[in-house]
Amino acid sequence: MSGVEHRYEVRSRQQRWSGRIFDVVTEEVTMPGGGTALRDIVRHVGAVAVVALDDVGQVVLIRQYRPPVGRHLWELPAGLTDVSGEDLAAAAARELAEEVDLTAGRMDVLVDLHSSPGFTDELVRVFLARDLADVPPERRHERRDEEADLQVVRIDLDEAVAMVLAGEITNASCVAGLLAAARARDTGWSALRRADAPLVR
């Protein structure tokens, strides 16, 4: 192993497209050996996801239609970090309430993941939510578009992990969150980080 890593420098950047959730840019980046290469990159606003674990060891999963893959996927309650000034734990609590009508008395960090670093800088923080309670009916969020079709289920955590290993759950944050939750449970929750733990970008 070499002791010195190559320093990749951006020589130029051209914005190709800009939207509410992500931008597409082309960057010219220095490569080992002295040349440069062009890389198309999706600059993403970021997201949070929540493994909501109830007092009998069940996790809350949603089944949602995803147009890019053309089918329904099993997922965690999740959403974008696109509200100005909102911290990540608050964003996670908001998504938990909006998508599955739940609040959490305790929120911890399970895992952070780059969802697909070959082309995007999207960073997802996955939380563990416990001490769950129902949002009162009069305060529930009205779900629209694909969210109006959400199927919400509770399933034993070990069964959900088996679904991951069987290839039935493929959403990246859901896979990572379920495996991390099972590992955290099996080690007595000793590896959990505080909800306000800094995010390393």
C-alpha positions as CSV (number, residue, x, y, z in Angstrom):
1,M,0.0,0.0,0.0
2,S,1.3,3.4,-0.9
3,G,1.8,5.8,2.0
4,V,0.7,8.9,0.0
5,E,-2.8,9.2,-1.5
6,H,-3.3,11.2,-4.7
7,R,-5.0,14.5,-4.1
8,Y,-7.9,14.8,-6.5
9,E,-8.4,18.4,-7.5
10,V,-11.4,19.9,-9.4
11,R,-10.0,21.9,-12.3
12,S,-13.3,23.0,-13.7
13,R,-17.0,22.6,-13.1
14,Q,-19.9,23.0,-15.5
15,Q,-23.5,22.8,-14.3
16,R,-25.7,20.8,-16.6
17,W,-29.0,20.9,-14.8
18,S,-30.5,22.3,-11.6
19,G,-33.6,21.2,-9.7
20,R,-35.3,21.2,-6.3
21,I,-33.7,18.0,-5.1
22,F,-30.5,17.7,-7.0
23,D,-28.2,19.4,-9.5
24,V,-26.1,17.7,-12.2
25,V,-22.6,18.9,-12.8
26,T,-19.6,17.8,-14.9
27,E,-16.3,18.2,-13.1
28,E,-12.8,17.9,-14.6
29,V,-10.7,16.1,-11.9
30,T,-7.0,15.5,-11.7
31,M,-6.0,11.8,-11.9
32,P,-2.9,9.9,-10.7
33,G,-0.2,10.2,-13.3
34,G,-0.9,13.8,-14.2
35,G,-3.9,13.7,-16.5
36,T,-7.5,14.8,-15.9
37,A,-10.9,13.1,-16.4
38,L,-14.5,14.4,-16.7
39,R,-17.0,13.1,-14.1
40,D,-20.7,13.7,-14.2
41,I,-22.0,14.1,-10.6
42,V,-25.4,14.4,-9.0
43,R,-25.2,16.9,-6.2
44,H,-28.0,15.9,-3.8
45,V,-29.7,17.8,-0.9
46,G,-29.4,14.8,1.4
47,A,-31.9,12.6,3.3
48,V,-32.8,10.9,6.5
49,A,-34.4,7.5,7.2
50,V,-35.8,6.0,10.3
51,V,-35.8,2.4,11.7
52,A,-38.8,2.7,14.0
53,L,-38.6,-0.2,16.5
54,D,-41.6,-0.8,18.8
55,D,-41.6,-2.4,22.3
56,V,-42.1,-5.9,21.0
57,G,-39.2,-5.8,18.6
58,Q,-41.1,-5.0,15.4
59,V,-39.9,-2.5,12.8
60,V,-42.2,-0.3,10.7
61,L,-41.7,-0.7,7.0
62,I,-43.5,1.0,4.1
63,R,-44.1,-0.3,0.6
64,Q,-43.9,2.6,-1.9
65,Y,-43.9,2.8,-5.7
66,R,-40.6,4.2,-7.1
67,P,-40.9,5.4,-10.7
68,P,-37.1,5.1,-11.5
69,V,-37.2,1.3,-10.9
70,G,-40.8,0.9,-12.0
71,R,-42.0,-1.1,-9.0
72,H,-42.9,-1.0,-5.3
73,L,-40.1,-1.3,-2.8
74,W,-39.9,-2.1,0.9
75,E,-38.5,1.0,2.6
76,L,-38.0,2.8,5.9
77,P,-39.9,6.1,6.6
78,A,-37.6,8.6,5.0
79,G,-37.3,11.9,3.3
80,L,-35.2,14.8,2.1
81,T,-33.3,17.2,4.3
82,D,-34.7,20.1,2.3
83,V,-36.2,22.3,5.1
84,S,-33.9,25.3,5.8
85,G,-32.5,25.3,9.3
86,E,-34.0,21.9,10.3
87,D,-31.6,19.6,12.1
88,L,-31.4,16.0,11.0
89,A,-33.2,14.5,14.0
90,A,-36.1,16.9,13.5
91,A,-36.3,16.0,9.9
92,A,-36.4,12.3,10.8
93,A,-39.2,13.0,13.4
94,R,-41.1,14.9,10.7
95,E,-40.9,12.0,8.2
96,L,-41.9,9.5,10.8
97,A,-45.0,11.5,11.6
98,E,-45.8,12.3,8.0
99,E,-45.3,8.8,6.5
100,V,-46.4,6.4,9.3
101,D,-48.3,8.6,11.9
102,L,-45.8,8.0,14.7
103,T,-43.8,9.9,17.2
104,A,-40.6,8.7,19.0
105,G,-39.7,9.4,22.6
106,R,-36.1,8.4,21.8
107,M,-34.0,9.0,18.7
108,D,-30.4,7.7,18.2
109,V,-28.1,7.5,15.1
110,L,-27.7,4.1,13.6
111,V,-25.6,4.6,10.5
112,D,-24.6,7.2,7.8
113,L,-24.3,6.1,4.2
114,H,-23.4,7.4,0.8
115,S,-26.2,5.9,-1.2
116,S,-24.4,5.6,-4.5
117,P,-21.0,7.4,-4.4
118,G,-20.1,6.4,-8.0
119,F,-22.3,9.2,-9.3
120,T,-23.9,11.1,-6.4
121,D,-22.8,12.8,-3.1
122,E,-26.2,11.9,-1.5
123,L,-25.6,11.3,2.2
124,V,-28.3,9.6,4.2
125,R,-28.4,9.5,8.0
126,V,-30.4,6.6,9.4
127,F,-31.9,7.0,12.9
128,L,-33.2,4.5,15.3
129,A,-36.6,5.6,16.8
130,R,-37.9,4.0,20.0
131,D,-40.6,4.7,22.5
132,L,-43.2,5.0,19.7
133,A,-46.6,6.6,20.0
134,D,-49.4,7.3,17.6
135,V,-49.9,10.8,16.2
136,P,-53.5,11.9,17.1
137,P,-55.9,11.5,14.2
138,E,-56.6,15.2,14.0
139,R,-52.9,16.0,13.6
140,R,-52.0,13.5,10.9
141,H,-50.4,14.5,7.7
142,E,-52.4,14.2,4.4
143,R,-50.4,12.0,2.1
144,R,-50.4,12.8,-1.6
145,D,-49.1,11.4,-4.9
146,E,-47.1,8.1,-4.3
147,E,-47.4,8.6,-0.6
148,A,-51.2,8.3,-0.8
149,D,-50.6,4.6,-1.8
150,L,-48.2,3.8,1.0
151,Q,-48.6,0.4,2.6
152,V,-47.5,0.4,6.3
153,V,-46.6,-2.8,8.1
154,R,-44.9,-3.9,11.3
155,I,-42.6,-6.9,11.1
156,D,-40.2,-8.6,13.5
157,L,-36.7,-7.1,13.1
158,D,-35.1,-10.5,12.5
159,E,-37.7,-11.3,9.8
160,A,-36.9,-8.0,8.1
161,V,-33.2,-8.9,8.2
162,A,-34.1,-12.2,6.5
163,M,-35.9,-10.3,3.8
164,V,-32.8,-8.2,3.2
165,L,-30.6,-11.3,2.9
166,A,-33.2,-13.0,0.6
167,G,-33.1,-10.0,-1.8
168,E,-36.6,-8.9,-1.0
169,I,-35.5,-5.6,0.4
170,T,-33.1,-3.6,-1.8
171,N,-33.5,0.0,-0.9
172,A,-30.0,1.1,0.3
173,S,-31.0,3.0,3.4
174,C,-33.5,0.3,4.4
175,V,-30.9,-2.5,4.0
176,A,-28.2,-0.6,6.0
177,G,-30.7,0.5,8.7
178,L,-32.1,-2.9,9.3
179,L,-28.7,-4.6,9.4
180,A,-27.3,-1.9,11.7
181,A,-30.4,-2.1,14.0
182,A,-30.0,-5.8,14.4
183,R,-26.3,-5.5,15.1
184,A,-27.0,-2.6,17.6
185,R,-29.6,-4.7,19.4
186,D,-27.4,-7.7,19.6
187,T,-24.6,-5.6,21.2
188,G,-26.9,-4.1,23.8
189,W,-27.3,-0.7,21.9
190,S,-23.7,0.2,23.0
191,A,-22.6,1.5,19.5
192,L,-25.5,4.0,19.0
193,R,-24.5,7.6,18.5
194,R,-26.5,10.5,20.0
195,A,-29.2,12.1,17.7
196,D,-27.1,15.3,17.4
197,A,-23.8,13.5,16.5
198,P,-21.9,15.5,13.8
199,L,-22.3,14.3,10.2
200,V,-18.9,13.8,8.5
201,R,-19.2,15.0,4.9
